[in-house]
Amino acid sequence: METSRTYEGACFCGAVGIAVTGEPAAMGYCHCDSCRRWSAGPVNAFTLWKPESVRVTRGADQLASYHKTPNSHRKWCRACGGHVLTEHPGMGLVDVYAAVIPSFPFAGAVHVNYQETVLPLKDGLPKLKDVPAELGGSGAVLPE
């Protein structure tokens, strides 16, 4: 009998703990303006999970939420401001930022929203206009 592995992480100060179990639905790099502004970086590494695979293990009362659009409900720690996750209701998935779960063996397989990039990367991975078709996007591939 195979058991699913659980990976634990936390916000910047550790007040909010999080655990993910099993395998993500997808992982990669987002280049959209919203993710760049939210992460304060030129690209954001994501891991997308089914909601039942994500648990807040401590500090749920410390989570604050903001959603500029109905597509993304971003959550962070009230104590330190550290970003923790984003719920994507339309996709039925939760993005737990790769940096929040340091023991998880992140292996990005795709770049999404690449037409918005400010940091062109030549790594041989597919560069998509939006998100993969199976996640509700066009699946259109852009040149590297």
N, C-alpha and C positions, 0 to 999 in steps of 0.2 A: 504494500500500500504506500503510495507516494504522498508526502505531505507538502503543503505549500510553505514556502519560506516567507518569513515576516521580516521586514526591514523597518528600523525605527529611526526617527529623526526629531528635530525640534527647531523652533524659531531661534533667532539670534541670541536671546538671553536664556533660553531653555524653559521659559514659563509654559509654553504650549508644546506639548509632545504629540507626535503623530506616528502612526504605524500604517504600512501598506503591506498587503499580503498577496502572494501569487505573482502573476506577471502583468505588466501594464498592457493596455490595448494598443498603445503606440508610444513612441518616444522619439524625440528629435529636437529641432531648433526652430524657434519662431522668430521671424524678422519683422513682424507687423509693428506699426507705430505705437499701438496701445501697449503691447508687451515690452517694447523698448523703453517707453516712458515709465511704465510700472516698475520694471526691474532696474531702471537707471543704468542700462547697459546697451551695447549695440546689438545684442542677440540674447534670447532667453531659452535655456535648455528646459524642455518639458518632459514629464512622464504622465500619460493619461491613463486613469484607472476607472474601473466601474465603481460607483459609489460604495457598494458593499465591501470593496477591498480596502477602503480607507477608513481609519479610525482616529479620532482625536483621543489620545490616551491621558492627557492632563491639560488643564488650563482652558477648557472650552469657554469658560466665562471671560477669558482674556482675548477671545477672538472678536475682532471687529470686521465689518463687511462693507463693501462699496461696489455698486454696479452702475457704470456709466451707460451701459446698454443691457438689455435682457440676456445677452449672449454670455456674459462673464460676470460672475459674482466673486470678486477678489477678497481674500481674507488675510488678515495680518494680526500680529500680536499687539495688543494695546500697551503692554509694558515697554517693549523695545522698538516697536514699529517693524519688526522683521516679517517679511512676507512668508506665508505658509502654503497657501493653495488657492486655486481658482475653480469654482464650480461652473461647468458649462451645461446648463439645463437642456439646451437644444440638442446637444450631442449625447446627453446622458452620461457624461464623463466628468471626472475631477482631475485637474492638473495639479499634481504635487511637484513643486519645483525640484529639479534634480539636485540642486545644492542643499535642499532641506533634508534629504535622506542620503547622507554621505556613504553609508555602507552598501547602498544599492549599486549594482554593476551597470551603470548607465552606458548605453551604446546607442547614440542617436542614429537613426536610420534614414532621416529625411529632413529637408529644410522646407518650412511652410511660409506662405506669404512672402516669398523671396523677391517679388517685384518691388517690395518696400525696403529692401536691405540697404544699410549704410556701411556694411562690412562684407563685401563680396568674399566668398570662401571657395576655394578650389580644392575640394576634398573627395570628389567622385560620387558623393551622395546625390540622390534626386533633389532637384530644386523645383518646388511646386508653386504655382500662382497663388493658390489658397491652401486648402487642406485636401487630403486624399478623398476620393469619391466615396469610399466606404464610411467616411466620417461626415459626409454631407457636402463636400466640396466638389469642385469640377475635376480635380485630379490632373489638371493641365500642367504639363512639365515645361519648365523654362530652361534656356541654355545655361550652362555653368559659366 
